[in-house]
Amino acid sequence: MDHDTRLKRLRFRAWHRGTREADLMIGGFFDAHHARWTATELDWFEALLEEQDVDIMAWAIGSLPCPARWEGPMMATMRQVEYVPISR
C-alpha cells in the first residue's frame, strides 16, 4: 500500500472508533502528529489501533498502567492530550 493510501486509511480508523471521546483523542492525536511520524511510528500507531478504545484512552490518561509494548515517546506524546479540542 502506498504512503498516502496508508495515511488515509489510518486517519479513517483513528476517527471512527465508536465513541466521540475516542474519536477526539485518537483521531486528534493522529491529525496533530502524523505528518512528523517515521515509518516505525506509523507501524506503532497502526498496531495500537487494534487495541480496545477504552484501553488506549486509559493508558493515555493514566487510569490504567500502560503495557510495556506501548510505552515510549509516542505514548508520552499521546498523554499530553493538548490536541483534543475543548469548547469553552
C-alpha positions, 0 to 999 in steps of 0.5 A: 500500500502506498504512503498516502493510501496508508495515511488515509486509511489510518486517519479513517480508523483513528476517527471512527472508533465508536465513541466521540471521546475516542474519536477526539483523542485518537483521531486528534492525536493522529491529525496533530502528529502524523505528518512528523511520524517515521515509518516505525511510528506509523507501524506503532500507531497502526498496531495500537489501533487494534487495541480496545478504545477504552484501553488506549484512552486509559493508558493515555490518561493514566487510569490504567498502567500502560503495557510495556509494548506501548510505552515510549515517546509516542505514548508520552506524546499521546498523554499530553492530550493538548490536541483534543479540542475543548469548547469553552 
